[in-house]
Amino acid sequence: IKLYSQSHALVIGIDAYTNGWPRLSNAVKDAKLVAAALEKKGFNVTIKTNLKSAELKQAFEKFFIFKGESEEARLFVWFAGHGSTIDGEGYLVPADAPRPDKSKAQFKYSALNMRNFDTFVREANAKHVYNVFDSCFAGTIFNTQRSLPPAAITHATTQPVRQFLTSGDADQEVSDDGTFRKLFIRTLEGEERADANSDGSVTGSEIGMFLTNRMTNISHIRQTPRYGKLGHEDYDRGDFVFKLASLAKTPVASRPSVMTTELLFWQSIKDSKNAADFKDYLAQFPNGTFVTLAKR
């Protein structure tokens, strides 16, 4: 199955908050490291840092409209920065937004309501869109997923999808120590066992399931990621796919294991009436599984 012809990523990190929010230490660093990991995976990466209100909204809108023009493209978004939940609504916080306890109206005007983000992701014609937020807020536009990942990369995977992953739930404090970023990059590089069905690819659902379990355990339930798909019948059928080998390289066929070679050899001679065939087996596999039968 040909999944994608283009791969685009928008990576955003905001450290330098200027209007009452605590400054962060690792959001920009994490964004740069994620961008480097995505480039290794064949993505064309746009990286933005310390965006103010208008800049943040424009960056998302331009990315989804222009980079998502092709139906055969896949789009990936990484946002590291503050998130917040006000009156049950989730928001991404730009560098210049005031704190809601100082001015709720000014905060709502400056921050990016996730319901507006819903509009942005629908502007893209791209088949698959995956959004990862290293921040905490209520998942107001996606249905939290707790089902198992698909058994394999099948035709169902190719259907349109808008997926989301947050590093924590509403009203939780996200650690600013790079742990979430480290685990995410390790899943892309195959260093963590996120590939639940061992098919050589890792999907958005598998990443969500793995990071939810891993972060929940590491943080002792203080930080519980949420993942799911846009609550819309046209955008919840597929699954975003990362190959665990670089897209730029053609996989080299692995040599059959010794066990596989022995089994094939044995199956080819087991009904033979020629003793020489069994002598050949014993010569090649002196400690093989079928030595006793071969001697007999």
Secondary structure as GFF3:
##gff-version 3
##sequence-region A 1 296
A	DSSP	beta_strand	6	13	.	.	.	ID=ss1
A	DSSP	alpha_helix	27	40	.	.	.	ID=ss2
A	DSSP	beta_strand	44	49	.	.	.	ID=ss3
A	DSSP	alpha_helix	53	62	.	.	.	ID=ss4
A	DSSP	pi_helix	63	67	.	.	.	ID=ss5
A	DSSP	beta_strand	73	80	.	.	.	ID=ss6
A	DSSP	beta_strand	83	86	.	.	.	ID=ss7
A	DSSP	beta_strand	89	92	.	.	.	ID=ss8
A	DSSP	alpha_helix	104	110	.	.	.	ID=ss9
A	DSSP	beta_strand	112	113	.	.	.	ID=ss10
A	DSSP	alpha_helix	114	123	.	.	.	ID=ss11
A	DSSP	beta_strand	128	136	.	.	.	ID=ss12
A	DSSP	beta_strand	142	144	.	.	.	ID=ss13
A	DSSP	three_ten_helix	155	158	.	.	.	ID=ss14
A	DSSP	beta_strand	161	168	.	.	.	ID=ss15
A	DSSP	alpha_helix	179	188	.	.	.	ID=ss16
A	DSSP	beta_strand	201	203	.	.	.	ID=ss17
A	DSSP	alpha_helix	204	218	.	.	.	ID=ss18
A	DSSP	beta_strand	226	230	.	.	.	ID=ss19
A	DSSP	beta_strand	241	243	.	.	.	ID=ss20
A	DSSP	alpha_helix	258	269	.	.	.	ID=ss21
A	DSSP	alpha_helix	275	284	.	.	.	ID=ss22
A	DSSP	alpha_helix	291	295	.	.	.	ID=ss23
###
